[in-house]
């Protein structure tokens, strides 16, 4: 990956190191003795802009290093581990968890050849730890399942899952050794973050002896607020708050759900040159995450969805789109989905739930034995009715839009809700 010598303004790491050695030998200690102000801005990062215009986040050495130490106190990672880096390094989750954390713990970082090559990279590099987004873990799970369907051993695997359900993770790992070998045989930790992970996917990984945990954070918090590990884990939870961070719920409803507020040394200095945004982001020293959550009696945090994304029905009930999208995405042949509210009468408060589904035509044809667009619509509508049966009636999906075009997303693969909604309105 490195150049032999400097070329066209790109510096060779080897030459830089050699130049540094010469400078040190000649008594130049400018770099070693450099004074660092841990509290001044050292990095500028942009928010993803899923619900508004991106803002510039100002972070300090103290912000980043505090978060690294917090993560290090929770995750069992050491110098013998190999961490696969797959997300862009300008994404704070990857920069901190997948890159700087590796340096901090003395682990080795290897770089993926791309999403399509993740499984072969896990094997090729003997990867033990990976931090990634749910979509990648869902892809890996589907590939594993397809392999067993082709081999005709899926039913046997499902029976073994039940048999070993209450066993230790090590016992499960031994029972499903062939699956672990598919992934290189060295995996000890999968961390999912940056978006909501389907509870069913999380549970399936753990049933196979693959230690899947969730983490949660924001660019503004450097980023990790909470993360699970071997000891502290509950399905659907992002774990407990990291040591230096305080958390609380603002105005919890009858279910304990309210906006998650945080305070601590890893919280940003502020939005760069944006006083209005800073005024809205902080409340008596607490940073307002904009995410709805609940915290159980043991301190486990459960994220329910973005505050701005909540659809409020006429009866006062709240719909969390992310929760319903996870259920819809389980339908075979569905690549991704977008839940939105649509006014169905003159009364602007009379909102019905609709879904836009991005489907894979070839998979749908094969699974449901259909051919025409009308047959595809009917087949997927039937599956959506099954999803409705899993939820209270007020959450029922009343309308479906089908497309093969991907949803509009940010560079970090998050759904841009307002832009997708605007696109739907333009189509009508």
Buried (B, 14 or more C-beta within 10 A) or exposed (E): EEEEEEEEEEEBEEBEEEEEEEBEEEEEEEEEEEEEEEEEBBBEBBBBBBBEEEBBBBBBBBBBBBBBBBBBEBBBBEEEBBBBBBBEEEBBBBBBBBBBBBEBBEBBBBBBEEBEEBBEBBBEBBBBBBBBBBBBBBBBBEEBBEBBEEEEEBEEBEEBBEEBEEBEBEEBBEBBEEBBEBBBBBBBBBBBBBBBBBBEBBBBBBBBBBBBBBBBBBBBBBBBBBBBBEEBBBBBBBBBBBEBBEBBBBEBEEEBBBBBBBBBBBBBBBBBEBEEBBEEBBEEEBBBBBBBBBBEEEEBBBBBBBBEBBBEBEEEEBBBBBBBBBBBBBBBBBBBBBBBBBEEEEEEEEBBBBBBBBBBEEBBBEBBEBEEEEBBBEBBBEBBEEBBEEBEEEBBBEBBBBBEEEBBBBEBBBBBBBBBBEBBEEEE
